[in-house]
Amino acid sequence: MKPGDLPRQPNTPWRVMDLFAGCGGFTEGFWSYANVDGTTPHFRSVAAVEQDQRAAATYGANHQPGKLICDDIADFDPHLFADDVDVITGGPPCQGYSGLGKGNPDDPRNGLWEEYLRVVAVVRPKVFVMENVDRFLKSREYDRLEAATHLGGLLEDYTLKTKMLNSANYGVPQARRRVIVLATRRDLGAPLHHPAPTHTRFPEIKNDLVLFDGTAALPQWVPVDVVFNRSAQLTITGTELPDRRTPEGLLGPYRTTELHFGRTPMPLSVARYAAIPPGGNRHDLTGKYAVIDGQQTYLSTRSWDQHRSGSADLMGRLRSGYPSVTIRTEFYKPEKGRYLHPHEHRPITHFEAALFQGFPEDYRWHGTKIDIARQIGNAVPVGLARALAGAIYQRLAAE
């Protein structure tokens, strides 16, 4: 116990601060982790910091932290919460590391992890968790983060454990690989370790040889079918959200079930969807034509035909029986990835994307369609956050 730590009363929830809180994926996972006695939760949110007003509104509509700060984290004063937080969670923006963007090592957003550490250095939680894309692990920023926990560093009294986790290994119907940094204050003794997988990937067989047989004791990955079986019970409600607003003028709230709306694709897009078979992608359009507006129209593009390498997921159908690919912020655009329904001729809906991320059907959302898509795509999968919460709880409860 460090100076300032107060004796903890039995069945008292551990106090959590969520930085870069977004729409609340981390907090939802921690909140949904099993209760101590059926009434007392394992964790309670004492503070959340999120700069985007719409995302902060979504967070606030679903969670009631002691303090919700909608502001630039650089202007956040962590001294207000010193010695009042047990766990800090957060996923600093990853655009500078992401393979989708330019991957600019000098992107100013790369340095936001330093704001995270600034808060940790003042608050001194027992544990902190940082989530980021896989490329973060090989970045110079990660090297600096690791150096900060060495003797003489800003966080020298923390032990770091870093691992790449796949959300599909924790019951999420989505294969999403992320770097998870776990840090434990050294005075607590043995460091926290990453949670063991609860699910395993499918057997891999080639030429009648089993290359990978998973872990027989674990259930296999959750497939996309569980989400599409649910969405099949709903009716796609046009292409727009209701014009519903808060007294402050923000759109919403909308429950997750209200997000099952479609798009109005161009005739060429509709023809492309119809020409792509189950499990297929843009390569299946090569050499194919369709009559559109009375004219014979080529369904592929010269660029797609000339580039057989690179991403084959563009204009791809999600595969029945498997988890979805990573849900990103523009999942509603099939030209951005494997976001077509397994057999219907349409992209996935916001409702389906939210369920792939593990959000409950009664979750409430604020913002435009684009705002909500960004919130969904940027979120930490709820099931992965829940697994992390379980590992943290078990470690802290062992004190």
FENUR-V43078 format. One line per field, one symbol per residue. phi: phi as a letter, one per 40 degrees, with the letter a starting at -180 (. if undefined). psi: psi as a letter, one per 40 degrees, with the letter a starting at -180 (. if undefined). Layout:
phi = ???
psi = ???
This chain:
phi = .cdhcbdccdgccccbbbcfcfchcccccccccdccbgbcccbbccaabaccccccccdccbbbcdabbcacccccccccbdgbbcbbbibddbdcbcccccgcccddcdcccccdcdcdcccfccabbbbacccdcbccccdcccccccdgcdbccbbcbbacbbdccbgccacbcacbcbbbccccgdccbcccdbbbccdbbafgbccabgbdcbccdcccdccccccccbbccgbbcccbbcdcgcchcbcdccccbbbbccdccdccdccccdgcadccccgbbacbfgbcbcccbcccccbccgcccdfcccccgbcccdcbcbccbcccicbcddaccaccccdccccccgcccccbbbhcdcdcccccccccddccccccccccccccccc
psi = hihdhihhiifhiihhhhifdaefdddddddeiiideedhidiihdihhhdhddddddddddigidhhhgihddehhedeeheehdhhiigiiedediedaefheehdddeddddddddddddfidiihhhiideddeiddddddddeeiheidfefihhhhihihddefehfhghhihhhhhhhdeebhiiiiiiieiiiiihhhfehhdheahdeiiiihiddddddddeeihhgaeiiighiideehhaihiddeegiaigiiddddddddehiheaaddeeheiiihhfeihhhdaidddddgeaaheehfihihheiiiihhaefeehdeeageiideigiiiidddddddeeiieeihiiiidddddddddeihhdddddddddddddddee.
